[in-house]
Amino acid sequence: MYSNKNHHNNKTNILVVDDTPDNLRLLSAMLTKKGYEVRKALNGEIALKACDIILPDLILLDISMPGMDGYQVCQKLKASDLTSEIPIIFISALDDVLDKVKAFDVGGSDYIAKPFHAEEVVSRIENQIKLRSLQLKNNEKNILLQKTLEDLKASQMQQIQNEKMVALGHLVAGIAHEVNNPVSFIYGNVGYVREYLQDLIHLVEAYRHEYPNPTEKIQKIEKDIDLDFLINDCQSLMGAMYRGAERISSIVLALRNFSRHEEASYKLVNIHQGIESTLLMLQHRLRKTDRRDAIEIIRKYGDLPKIVCYPSELNQVFMHLLNNAIDALDEQAKKNTEKPNLESSTIAYSIKIATSTIEDNSGIRISIADNGIGIPNKIGKSIFDPFFTTKPVGKGSGLGLSICYDIIVQKHSGKFRYNSIPNEGTEFIIEISTHPTTGLYTSEEKTF
């Protein structure tokens, strides 16, 4: 199949369809003299085959032909996406108003009654060629404007998303800073309180040993406060408080690692810290729900070197991929609960995070895989496109994976791809060089 201009010059290509050889010769000679490239067809079937070989710029079509008349030929041409936009001028000895109306109804652009005059034919042809040229230019402008509008919207939405992440980073950093001082005080002193309490307990036990027969007043106090229970429970409480303080301290550290607020934007970092801090931010989504058990996080961490990267933006990628994985598992759980005789709570829902060095030691590989609903094959090529989303209105902007792609490929000169089996799960794979050169990849080099 050839395109509209697959001939050896830029002359306007006209296909003349008429079952009368004399008319074909006359029209061909007249139009060739005017500088047009002319092809001839004696019937409708030949005309359709001629269009399959080379698309004409315009068709002169006789109405009264044996077998397939001009109306039928026109209908077939207009029914095809390939030929529907070609201007068709009907030529016929029929000059009845109804014939002309029918010609326009089936998609004709103009109508010339026989006997025709050369000047009229040429004038009408030139008029249709000009109209077609203007139409093509307008279509090109519309396509360009639409693309510009989409690019602008994508840029604006990406900017909004980036500002949200920056704001989140500031918020998290602020919370971590404010919480850090009182937590440090508690964490730093709870150990001393624990020692002091232990000393007091030893003192009480020594008194009980040295004075086994206390007065009635002391015996009453011991009974009222249940001294033995109090001693044992105080030690348990101090242990719990110490573990709680440790937990809060680790959360504050993870929040600071996630926000990277006070650090250089491009630096050497430990990728595992970023993943763990992101998981901490999503703990509330991993817990058990009324549809499923808690999501299990399976870690398969390799021995990774530190890499130079934008840590806060990589954390944004981890955040989005993990959120997507949780959404996929929630959808899978919803589908499972709708199936008869299937207990969704007996199904294990998990996210596997694996890291390793690339075979030639040129970089690292990060894999985030879930056993959720998967990605349908028919939409797989579109998932990295801006504004493409399968989520209901209000549930997603369709920019998450597009932004992830730009962060990995554009800013880190890495690779970003996925594997998915519908109803079995999806795996996203990130590859980043240990010494990346930013800006090497273009948006056209997406890997699936």
Disulfide bonds with the S-S distance in Angstrom:
none
